[in-house]
Amino acid sequence: MATRKSVSSQRITLDYNNCLAEAVGKEHGLRPTELDRIERLTPKIAEKLATQRKNGKLPYRDLPYQDDMVASVLASARAKQGQFDNVVVLGIGGSALGTIAVHTACAHPFYNLLADKDRKGPRLFVMDNVDAAQFGALADMLDFRRTLFITISKSGSTAETMTQFLICRQKQIDTLGQKKHAENMIVITDREKGYLRPIAQQEGYETFPVPDGVGGRFSVFSAVGLLPLALTGVDIKNLLAGAALMDGSCKEPRLRRNPAFMSAAIQILFYNRKKPMSVMMPYSQALRDVADWYRQLWAESLGKVRKAGSREENVGPTPIKALGVTDQHSQVQLYREGPNDKIFTLLGVENFGRELPIPEAFEDVAGVGYLGGHTMNELMEAERRATAYALVKSQRPNVTISLPAVNEFTVGQLLYMMEVQTSFAGELMKINAYDQPGVEEGKVATYALMGRKGFAEAKKEIKALKSSKKFII
Ligand code: PA5
């Protein structure tokens, strides 16, 4: 049982010193009055979000407390223990990125390469693309008798996911027969709507619901993320406990006490001050895919057409994923000397779970000898601090979110904080953070080009798009 002290030592923190005018100067830093202005708006927004939640309009906020759903996920995972060598998730966008982010963070860094006895479950493959070379190669390698597929689609009609499903189902039937193939397929989709639900019923697949009103990018704490994670040995109860802890902090109506609200306020204030680029740069290999997950959450939620009276305007910050220290040798030159149009979120980790000493050698060689006697951990931390310092020196505002360690409990806090940050940012920007009409338009065009019934008009329109040979070289 976690004590209060051990819980508080596992809390993630937000340090925003380096984005203030005191640190980076008045031209590029936030003045207290700017934060005061948002602080005055915060109680009202907090109340609005709380009311929406109470009225069932923000169901993602309650996902950390769905005990029955967690019990059914864990029961399913337990029942499958030892039966499969591989779990393959078929899904895209919000149906895939949360699982990838948490698994990369919490599982062994080379999980799929571990021997069966050392792995906490089957290997995990999340297939979020329709590249025939890659998908075909995976299918060639898999033993379909020992592979469990999880098809995830809220709408139950996304062309990419349905294509993957059709290919894998056929291969399963060829290998196992029509009746038995159903034992190796699970479907996660809307409780009622969409084409996948009746297909699952007809084929006799085990199913889990994507909760009503929870969009893909907010679904990591539902069966969408929890089932594949539980099957592959991630401690989902601790993940949800972390999310619940952060929920406590996110109920706080005072801006300066609420990390999600404060982080959103900083992001949007800078967006409005001509810094539309939002870089997330984890100093941890394990957190690299959190930046990818965040990129989708931020982009799909906030990149919108906003009505301003009779006018329409296109708004939204551009999220950019980077990786410390790798991108210090790729992007930091631009970040320091290129346009000052970015706000940086560095992710730091205090305890990497193991320490790697650097052997002492070549003491007389100035450029090498100084490293000996330190640890690789010290080097990583020094580089994170060095980047924060270098950014400050060139007046680039940055904040740091620190995780005491990377584990289910801290990652649960981080992801939940980012989700609430997105809700608050949506309110500040006066847009609907929960729809994605721009994605739907692309989906319709794909249906049309692939010959789906009822989309002939759209096909005509696409075909009418002019392409002159003159401009192709
Ligand atoms: O976050 C979202 O809503 C999207 O990224 C969806 O997850 C993605 O488009 C896949 O949609 P679906 O789950 O309906 O197949």
Residues whose N, C-alpha, C, O or C-beta is under 5 A from the ligand:
A	BS01	PA5	I92 G93 G94 S95 I152 S153 K154 S155 G156 T158 T161 G215 G216 R217
